[in-house]
């Protein structure tokens, strides 16, 4: 997923246990943030897909209503003509 590049401390001393714990905590927080960002992107994509499907459904329903209205109109006109 990613990495941290750690160099020697400026004073030349070894990293302490506290330094290591801090780095671990920061890396964990970064990992969670990256996972959240990826999940957010997936949710946004899913929302867009649902919006498109909803639009398609509404258009299909409207087309079907018009088709039924046309059939009713045509059958009524044929009945009156007969």
Secondary structure, DSSP 4 states (H G I P E B T S, - for coil): ---------TT-PPPPHHHHHHHHHHHHHHHHHHHHHHHHHHHHHHHHHHHHHHHHHHHHHHHHHHHHHHHHHHHHHHHHH-
